[in-house]
Amino acid sequence: MNKRIFATVFVGVIILALGVGFWLGKISYQRGNNLVPPEAAVLGKVNSVTGTVKKVAKESVFVELALNLPPQEREVLVVSDTKIMKNGRDVKINDLRSGDLVFITSEEDITNMPLFKATTIFVKVSAK
């Protein structure tokens, strides 16, 4: 019986500690007391993104980036030397469809660029 009481108290203390930690973290975040400075959030050069095609224009693709909250849209320039691959074959910009899940690379640091030139565009999942 003693082991059962000990286990119940132990689990209760763990749950209470997790709840208090969550509550304190939430309050700290709301007050702006973030422990990680914004410049430390990105380590080094960013030269690729994954996202969903929202719109295809004559010389660019508008992509909603994955894993961004709130979602961010970027315009990706497609130039003559941009390589576009879909289903294992080279395609043109006209073959891209709204809803395609794409992986895009660039030679530029695209960390905060709303518009950048694509080196390659790989369609990971086709919207068909």
C-alpha positions as a LaTeX table, in Angstrom:
\begin{tabular}{lrrr}
\hline
Residue & $x$ (\AA) & $y$ (\AA) & $z$ (\AA) \\
\hline
Met1 & 0.00 & 0.00 & 0.00 \\
Asn2 & 2.88 & 2.38 & 0.74 \\
Lys3 & 4.23 & 1.97 & $-2.82$ \\
Arg4 & 0.85 & 2.88 & $-4.26$ \\
Ile5 & 0.57 & 6.06 & $-2.18$ \\
Phe6 & 4.16 & 7.01 & $-3.04$ \\
Ala7 & 3.53 & 6.48 & $-6.78$ \\
Thr8 & 0.32 & 8.55 & $-6.66$ \\
Val9 & 2.03 & 11.42 & $-4.82$ \\
Phe10 & 5.03 & 11.25 & $-7.16$ \\
Val11 & 2.86 & 11.44 & $-10.31$ \\
Gly12 & 0.84 & 14.29 & $-8.76$ \\
Val13 & 4.00 & 16.29 & $-8.04$ \\
Ile14 & 5.27 & 15.77 & $-11.60$ \\
Ile15 & 1.94 & 16.93 & $-13.08$ \\
Leu16 & 1.88 & 19.96 & $-10.75$ \\
Ala17 & 5.49 & 20.87 & $-11.70$ \\
Leu18 & 4.71 & 20.64 & $-15.42$ \\
Gly19 & 1.62 & 22.81 & $-14.98$ \\
Val20 & 3.52 & 25.47 & $-13.01$ \\
Gly21 & 6.35 & 25.46 & $-15.58$ \\
Phe22 & 3.90 & 25.87 & $-18.45$ \\
Trp23 & 2.09 & 28.69 & $-16.66$ \\
Leu24 & 5.33 & 30.56 & $-15.85$ \\
Gly25 & 6.57 & 30.13 & $-19.43$ \\
Lys26 & 3.30 & 31.47 & $-20.82$ \\
Ile27 & 3.42 & 34.53 & $-18.57$ \\
Ser28 & 7.08 & 35.16 & $-19.43$ \\
Tyr29 & 6.36 & 34.89 & $-23.17$ \\
Gln30 & 3.40 & 37.29 & $-22.93$ \\
Arg31 & 5.60 & 39.83 & $-21.17$ \\
Gly32 & 8.23 & 39.56 & $-23.91$ \\
Asn33 & 10.87 & 37.92 & $-21.74$ \\
Asn34 & 12.12 & 35.53 & $-24.39$ \\
Leu35 & 15.30 & 33.71 & $-23.46$ \\
Val36 & 16.47 & 33.36 & $-27.07$ \\
Pro37 & 17.32 & 36.64 & $-28.82$ \\
Pro38 & 15.78 & 36.99 & $-32.34$ \\
Glu39 & 19.17 & 37.00 & $-34.04$ \\
Ala40 & 19.93 & 33.57 & $-32.54$ \\
Ala41 & 16.77 & 32.04 & $-34.00$ \\
Val42 & 18.38 & 31.72 & $-37.45$ \\
Leu43 & 21.79 & 30.13 & $-37.54$ \\
Gly44 & 23.65 & 31.03 & $-40.69$ \\
Lys45 & 22.53 & 31.46 & $-44.25$ \\
Val46 & 19.09 & 30.25 & $-45.36$ \\
Asn47 & 19.02 & 29.28 & $-49.02$ \\
Ser48 & 16.08 & 26.87 & $-49.29$ \\
Val49 & 12.39 & 26.78 & $-48.40$ \\
Thr50 & 9.53 & 24.31 & $-48.52$ \\
Gly51 & 6.01 & 25.46 & $-49.20$ \\
Thr52 & 2.79 & 25.23 & $-51.15$ \\
Val53 & 2.31 & 26.91 & $-54.51$ \\
Lys54 & $-0.50$ & 29.45 & $-54.23$ \\
Lys55 & $-0.26$ & 31.08 & $-57.66$ \\
Val56 & 1.77 & 30.64 & $-60.84$ \\
Ala57 & 2.52 & 33.76 & $-62.90$ \\
Lys58 & 4.45 & 34.18 & $-66.17$ \\
Glu59 & 7.90 & 34.49 & $-64.55$ \\
Ser60 & 7.30 & 33.80 & $-60.88$ \\
Val61 & 5.63 & 31.47 & $-58.40$ \\
Phe62 & 3.93 & 32.59 & $-55.18$ \\
Val63 & 4.62 & 30.12 & $-52.39$ \\
Glu64 & 3.16 & 29.92 & $-48.88$ \\
Leu65 & 6.02 & 28.77 & $-46.67$ \\
Ala66 & 5.61 & 25.68 & $-44.54$ \\
Leu67 & 6.19 & 25.87 & $-40.79$ \\
Asn68 & 5.71 & 29.61 & $-40.49$ \\
Leu69 & 3.15 & 31.01 & $-38.07$ \\
Pro70 & 1.45 & 33.09 & $-39.25$ \\
Pro71 & 1.89 & 31.71 & $-42.79$ \\
Gln72 & 4.13 & 33.82 & $-45.01$ \\
Glu73 & 3.95 & 34.10 & $-48.76$ \\
Arg74 & 7.04 & 34.68 & $-50.89$ \\
Glu75 & 7.41 & 35.44 & $-54.57$ \\
Val76 & 9.96 & 33.21 & $-56.28$ \\
Leu77 & 11.43 & 34.40 & $-59.57$ \\
Val78 & 11.85 & 31.71 & $-62.23$ \\
Val79 & 14.56 & 32.62 & $-64.74$ \\
Ser80 & 15.93 & 30.79 & $-67.78$ \\
Asp81 & 18.52 & 28.84 & $-65.75$ \\
Thr82 & 16.08 & 27.77 & $-63.00$ \\
Lys83 & 15.72 & 23.99 & $-63.01$ \\
Ile84 & 12.17 & 22.75 & $-62.29$ \\
Met85 & 11.64 & 19.02 & $-61.58$ \\
Lys86 & 8.26 & 17.26 & $-61.31$ \\
Asn87 & 7.79 & 13.48 & $-61.17$ \\
Gly88 & 11.49 & 12.98 & $-61.95$ \\
Arg89 & 11.55 & 15.01 & $-65.16$ \\
Asp90 & 12.39 & 18.55 & $-66.19$ \\
Val91 & 9.32 & 20.74 & $-66.65$ \\
Lys92 & 8.46 & 24.37 & $-67.35$ \\
Ile93 & 6.84 & 26.90 & $-65.03$ \\
Asn94 & 3.47 & 26.27 & $-66.75$ \\
Asp95 & 3.52 & 22.70 & $-65.38$ \\
Leu96 & 3.39 & 23.93 & $-61.78$ \\
Arg97 & $-0.08$ & 23.97 & $-60.19$ \\
Ser98 & $-1.63$ & 25.72 & $-57.23$ \\
Gly99 & $-1.43$ & 23.26 & $-54.34$ \\
Asp100 & 1.88 & 21.65 & $-55.37$ \\
Leu101 & 4.20 & 21.07 & $-52.41$ \\
Val102 & 7.63 & 22.35 & $-53.48$ \\
Phe103 & 11.21 & 22.51 & $-52.22$ \\
Ile104 & 13.03 & 25.57 & $-53.58$ \\
Thr105 & 16.73 & 26.41 & $-53.46$ \\
Ser106 & 18.48 & 29.69 & $-54.16$ \\
Glu107 & 22.06 & 30.90 & $-54.28$ \\
Glu108 & 21.04 & 33.94 & $-52.23$ \\
Asp109 & 20.52 & 34.26 & $-48.48$ \\
Ile110 & 16.71 & 34.41 & $-48.50$ \\
Thr111 & 16.17 & 34.74 & $-44.75$ \\
Asn112 & 13.99 & 37.87 & $-44.90$ \\
Met113 & 13.55 & 38.34 & $-48.64$ \\
Pro114 & 9.95 & 38.57 & $-49.86$ \\
Leu115 & 11.22 & 38.09 & $-53.44$ \\
Phe116 & 14.13 & 35.89 & $-54.53$ \\
Lys117 & 15.48 & 34.02 & $-57.58$ \\
Ala118 & 15.14 & 30.23 & $-57.59$ \\
Thr119 & 18.03 & 27.98 & $-58.58$ \\
Thr120 & 15.95 & 24.79 & $-58.41$ \\
Ile121 & 12.31 & 23.94 & $-57.75$ \\
Phe122 & 11.48 & 20.35 & $-56.86$ \\
Val123 & 7.81 & 19.35 & $-56.73$ \\
Lys124 & 7.60 & 16.99 & $-53.76$ \\
Val125 & 3.86 & 16.30 & $-53.92$ \\
Ser126 & 1.82 & 17.19 & $-56.99$ \\
Ala127 & $-1.62$ & 18.75 & $-56.64$ \\
Lys128 & $-2.61$ & 17.06 & $-59.95$ \\
\hline
\end{tabular}
